[in-house]
């Protein structure tokens, strides 16, 4: 589960990595992003590409609590089978209409087995930048009327 990542880049570098000429305001990020903190996400494509800052945790409509990882597949005890992300009620809507890319320069994972068990390990790309698939949602709290805009990372079981 990715619960922290770093973003040390600029809008210009993101545009270069994606090969886009979308008209974007140049912003520079140099931060470690933890749960419930704002981070840049890319939405749209081509000239409609936008970079918006959303909270690192998503509160899907109809759920009580925010979550930060959307697994591509997970074991469903009740159905006794692997359930893909597109069958999960929590993720079905965002997967159909609210996909995004999350730029990052590293991500940090806990290690559960092997010589690094019990440690947090940072993974960096060979290049300066990588992108993680994400889902976003904008929900309104029914009691307070507050709008919450957040995202979750789409993840798979880690390789050894």
N, C-alpha and C positions, 0 to 999 in steps of 0.2 A: 504494500500500500504506500503510495507516494503521499506523504504528508507535508513535504517541504521541497521547494525548488528555488533556484536562483535565476534571475534575469538581469543580465549585464549587457545591454545592447541599446540600439536606438531604432527609431522608425526607419531611418535611412538604411540601416543594415538589414532590417527585416524585409524591406522592399527589395533590396538587392538579392537576398537569399531566395525570395519568391519570384523574382523576375517581373515584378509589377511596377507600373508607373502611376498607380492610383494617387490621387492628390490627398496627401495626409500631412497633418501637422507634425513637425519633427519633435519627437520627445526622446529623452534619454532615461533609461532605467538602470539602476544599480542597487538591487535589493534582494534580500532573501525573503521569499514568500512562504508564509505559514498559513494554516487554516484560518479562515475568516478575515484574511487581509486582501486588499485590492491588488489585482494584477492585470496586465494587458491580455486581451484575447482578440483574435482576428475573426471578424464575421463578414459574410458576403464574399464576392469575388470580382475580379476585373476592376472597372471603374467604381463599382459599388462597394469595394473593400473598405472596411472601417476597422480601426483599432479602438477598442473601448476598455475601460477598466471595470472589471466585475469582481465580486468577492469570491475567494477561493473556497467555495462550498456552495452547493446548489440545493435549493429547497423545491423539489418538484411539486406541482399542484396536487393537492389532496394528501400531502404528507405532513407530519408534525415536525420532523427534525431534518435539518440540513445534512447532506452527505457530500463526500468529496471524491469518491472513486466510483466509477460505473464499470463494473466488470463485464467483459465481452460474453462470458459464460460462467455460470456457477451451479453448484449442485443444489437441487431443489429436493429437500427431504420429503415433502408431502407428495410430490409426483414421482419420486424415486428415479430422477433422470437429470441430465444436464439441461439447464434452462438458458437459452441464448438471450442476449440483451434485448433483442427486438420483441421478445415475448413477455418481458417484465413490465408490469403496469407503471412502475416508477419511471422507467426510461423510454417507454414506447413513444410518447409524445415528443419529448426533446430529440430523440433519435430521428424522427420523421421530419421535424421542422426547425430545430434549433441546434445545429452543429457549428462548431467553431474550431479554430486552431489555437493552441496555447504555446507561445514562444518561450523558450527557456535556454539557459546556458549550462545548467546541470540539474539533476534531480537527486534527492537523497532518499535512500531506502534502508530500512532495518534489515540486518542479516540474522537469520534464524538457525542456520546450520553451517558446519565447517569451521575453519580456523578463524573466521571473522564473526562468528556467532556472538550476539549481544552488542555488536557495534553498529553504528550508522555509517553507511558508505555512500560517497558522492560519485555519481556517474557523469562524465563529461564527454561530449562528442569530439571527434578529431577536429572538426571545424568549430567555429565559435558558437554556432546556434543549432538548436534542434526544435522540432515542433511536436507537440503531443495532441492527439485528437481530443476534443472536448465536447461537452453538451452544456447548454446554458438554459436558464429559465428566469423569467421575471414574474414574481408572484406577489400578491397583495395579501397582507395579514388581514384576515376578516374582522379582527377585533380592533386593531389600531389604524388600519388603512395604510400602513407603511408598505412601500414597494421595496422588495428585496430582489436585487439582480445578482445572480451568482452562477458559477460554473463548476463542473466536475470533470475530472480527467477520465478518459476511457482507457481502461487497463486490461491486461491479460495476465495469466499466470507467468511469473518471472522465470527466465531461463536460469539454469544452474550458474 
